């Protein structure tokens, strides 16, 4: 048993969708969250910059004496080399492999779409991961650079016309390919789940990458005897690199519950 916290990070607040799932399935675990809100989004940055930012995020969390690092960021997940993530002193997991496994298991026809940031789609990380699981699949990707901005600005209502038009535009090439499964390859996108579902006429299986990685974390902790042994609810500490004035309101949308943990503004070296 290990009562240290689970460390979770993202370029912004999208990773809170993974924290929400962790709260649901591992309620007794402590969580330390880092959202690099001062530099969001990562998806339009160069590969070198993404790696530099990710290393700074991870170093901050390692300084908190955590037991596991969760990259709840599609861009980092698809960009950070295993030469870095594999050499960390504690377990590391990102959203790619858990989501790829779920998509391959759920797809009947093997036609799987992926949406994410420019960097995520350029890396083809999801495609490579899925082809290593199933050789019969066809992967169709389309970057959605506007969606992180829309989500971060709270434009997530199911009937929001601007966001609906943006999602519809990005889905058109995938609809033409007659996909049967779609990976939401950015942890911001589950907040647009209803919009995606409606535009796909409720006929495509949506893979929530935040939910997938949370289930992976639970399995890993159980299999390696790393679960906390406390019987009381765990605590969550939130850290952001930009102002905290509106954090509670925005974060509660991602978490779908009131923010109860401490909120700190921090600087990354």
C-alpha positions in Angstrom: 0.0 0.0 0.0 1.1 3.5 -0.8 -0.5 6.6 0.6 1.4 9.1 -1.6 -0.6 11.1 -4.1 -1.2 10.5 -7.8 0.3 13.3 -9.9 -1.8 14.4 -12.9 -0.8 17.2 -15.4 -2.2 18.8 -18.5 -1.4 22.0 -20.5 -4.6 23.5 -19.1 -7.7 22.3 -17.3 -8.8 19.5 -19.7 -6.9 17.0 -17.6 -9.5 17.6 -14.9 -11.8 15.2 -16.8 -9.4 12.5 -15.9 -9.3 13.7 -12.3 -13.1 13.5 -12.3 -12.9 9.9 -13.2 -10.2 9.2 -10.6 -12.4 10.8 -8.0 -15.2 8.4 -9.0 -13.3 5.1 -9.1 -10.5 5.9 -6.6 -12.2 8.1 -4.0 -9.6 7.4 -1.2 -6.6 8.5 -3.3 -4.9 11.9 -2.9 -4.3 13.7 -6.1 -2.0 16.6 -7.0 -3.0 18.3 -10.2 -0.9 20.7 -12.4 -2.5 22.7 -15.1 -0.1 24.8 -17.1 -2.8 27.4 -17.8 -0.2 30.1 -18.5 1.0 28.4 -21.6 -2.1 26.5 -22.8 -2.5 25.1 -25.4 0.5 22.9 -26.2 -0.9 21.5 -29.4 0.3 24.3 -31.6 3.9 24.4 -30.2 7.0 22.8 -31.7 7.9 19.3 -30.6 11.0 20.6 -28.8 8.9 23.1 -26.8 6.3 20.5 -25.9 9.0 18.2 -24.5 10.6 21.0 -22.6 7.2 22.0 -21.0 6.3 18.4 -20.2 9.7 17.9 -18.4 9.0 21.0 -16.3 5.5 19.8 -15.5 6.8 16.3 -14.5 9.7 17.8 -12.4 7.2 19.9 -10.5 5.1 16.9 -9.6 8.1 14.7 -8.7 9.0 17.4 -6.2 5.7 16.6 -4.5 6.8 13.0 -3.7 4.0 11.4 -5.7 3.7 7.6 -6.5 2.7 7.9 -10.2 2.7 10.5 -13.0 -0.4 10.7 -15.3 0.0 12.8 -18.4 -3.7 13.7 -19.0 -2.7 15.7 -22.1 -3.1 14.3 -25.6 -0.3 16.4 -26.9 2.2 15.4 -24.3 1.1 11.8 -24.5 1.8 11.6 -28.2 5.0 13.6 -28.2 7.0 12.8 -25.1 9.6 10.2 -26.0 9.8 6.9 -24.1 13.5 7.7 -23.5 12.3 10.3 -21.1 9.0 8.9 -19.7 10.6 5.4 -19.3 13.4 6.7 -17.1 11.3 8.3 -14.4 11.8 7.0 -10.9 8.0 6.3 -10.6 5.4 4.8 -13.0 4.3 7.0 -15.8 1.1 6.6 -17.9 -0.4 8.7 -20.7 -3.7 8.6 -22.5 -2.6 7.0 -25.7 -2.3 3.3 -24.9 -5.4 3.0 -22.7 -7.6 4.8 -25.3 -6.1 2.8 -28.1 -6.8 -0.5 -26.3 -10.4 0.6 -25.7 -11.0 1.7 -29.3 -9.6 -1.5 -30.7 -11.9 -3.5 -28.4 -15.0 -1.5 -29.2 -14.6 -1.2 -33.0 -16.6 -3.8 -34.9 -15.6 -2.7 -38.4 -12.1 -1.5 -37.6 -12.6 2.0 -38.9 -11.4 4.3 -36.1 -11.2 8.1 -36.1 -9.0 10.2 -33.9 -9.4 13.9 -33.1 -6.9 15.9 -31.2 -4.5 18.8 -31.4 -2.2 19.4 -34.4 0.8 17.9 -32.5 -1.2 14.8 -31.5 -2.3 14.1 -35.0 1.1 14.8 -36.6 2.7 12.3 -34.3 0.3 9.5 -35.3 0.8 8.1 -31.8 -2.7 6.7 -31.6 -2.5 5.1 -35.0 0.8 3.4 -34.1 -0.6 2.2 -30.8 -3.8 0.8 -32.4 -2.0 -1.0 -35.2 0.2 -2.7 -32.7 -3.0 -4.2 -31.2 -5.0 -4.9 -34.3 -3.6 -5.3 -37.8 -7.0 -5.0 -39.5 -7.9 -1.5 -38.5 -8.0 1.7 -40.6 -7.2 4.9 -38.7 -8.5 8.3 -39.8 -7.3 11.4 -38.0 -8.3 15.1 -38.1 -6.7 17.9 -36.0 -9.2 20.2 -34.2 -7.1 23.2 -33.2 -10.0 25.5 -32.2 -11.6 23.2 -29.7 -9.3 23.6 -26.8 -9.7 27.4 -27.0 -13.5 27.0 -27.1 -13.6 24.7 -24.1 -11.2 26.8 -22.1 -13.5 29.7 -22.7 -16.5 27.8 -21.4 -18.3 27.4 -24.8 -19.3 23.9 -24.0 -23.1 24.0 -24.0 -24.7 21.3 -26.1 -26.5 23.9 -28.1 -23.6 26.3 -28.5 -23.8 27.3 -32.2 -20.1 28.3 -32.6 -18.7 25.2 -31.0 -21.2 23.0 -32.9 -20.1 24.5 -36.2 -16.5 23.9 -35.3 -17.0 20.3 -34.3 -19.1 19.7 -37.4 -16.4 21.1 -39.7 -13.8 18.8 -38.1 -16.0 15.7 -38.2 -16.9 16.0 -41.9 -13.8 14.1 -43.3 -14.3 11.4 -40.6 -18.0 11.0 -41.4 -17.2 10.5 -45.0 -14.9 7.5 -44.1 -17.8 5.9 -42.2 -15.9 5.5 -38.9 -17.6 3.3 -36.2 -15.4 4.5 -33.3 -13.9 7.9 -32.5 -11.1 8.6 -30.0 -11.5 11.9 -28.2 -7.7 12.3 -28.2 -7.6 15.4 -26.0 -8.9 15.4 -22.4 -10.7 18.7 -23.1 -13.1 17.0 -25.6 -15.2 15.0 -23.2 -16.9 18.3 -22.3 -18.1 18.3 -25.9 -19.3 14.7 -25.8 -22.9 15.6 -26.4 -22.1 17.7 -29.4 -19.9 15.0 -30.9 -22.5 12.4 -30.2 -25.4 14.3 -31.8 -23.4 15.3 -34.9 -22.4 11.6 -35.4 -26.1 10.7 -35.1 -25.4 8.6 -32.0 -24.1 5.8 -34.2 -20.3 6.1 -33.5 -18.7 4.8 -30.2 -16.9 7.6 -28.5 -13.8 6.8 -26.5 -13.2 9.2 -23.6 -9.4 9.2 -23.2 -9.7 10.6 -19.6 -12.0 7.8 -18.5 -9.7 5.2 -20.1 -6.6 6.5 -18.4 -8.3 6.6 -15.0 -9.4 2.9 -15.3 -5.8 2.1 -16.3 -4.5 3.8 -13.2 -6.8 1.8 -11.0 -5.7 -1.5 -12.5 -2.0 -0.6 -12.2 -2.3 0.5 -8.6 -4.2 -2.6 -7.7 -1.9 -5.0 -9.5 1.2 -3.4 -8.0 -0.1 -3.0 -4.4 0.1 0.8 -4.6 -3.4 1.6 -3.6 -3.8 3.9 -0.5 -5.0 2.1 2.6 -6.9 5.0 4.0 -10.7 4.6 4.5 -11.5 8.3 4.3 -11.8 10.4 1.1 -8.6 11.6 -0.4 -7.7 15.2 -0.9 -6.9 17.0 -4.2 -4.4 19.9 -4.6 -4.7 22.0 -7.6 -1.8 24.0 -9.1 -2.0 26.4 -12.1 0.5 28.7 -13.7 -1.9 31.5 -14.4 -4.4 33.5 -12.3 -6.6 31.5 -9.9 -9.5 34.0 -9.7 -11.8 32.1 -12.0 -10.4 28.6 -11.3 -13.2 27.3 -9.1 -15.9 28.2 -11.6 -14.1 26.8 -14.6 -12.7 23.7 -12.9 -16.2 22.8 -11.5 -17.4 22.5 -15.1 -14.6 20.0 -15.9 -15.0 18.1 -12.6 -18.8 18.3 -12.6 -18.6 19.0 -8.9 -17.6 21.8 -6.5 -13.9 22.3 -6.1 -13.0 21.4 -2.5 -9.2 21.2 -2.6 -6.6 23.9 -2.3 -5.7 26.0 -5.4 -2.2 27.4 -5.8 -0.6 29.6 -8.4 2.9 28.3 -9.1 5.9 29.1 -11.3 7.6 26.4 -13.4 11.4 26.4 -13.6 
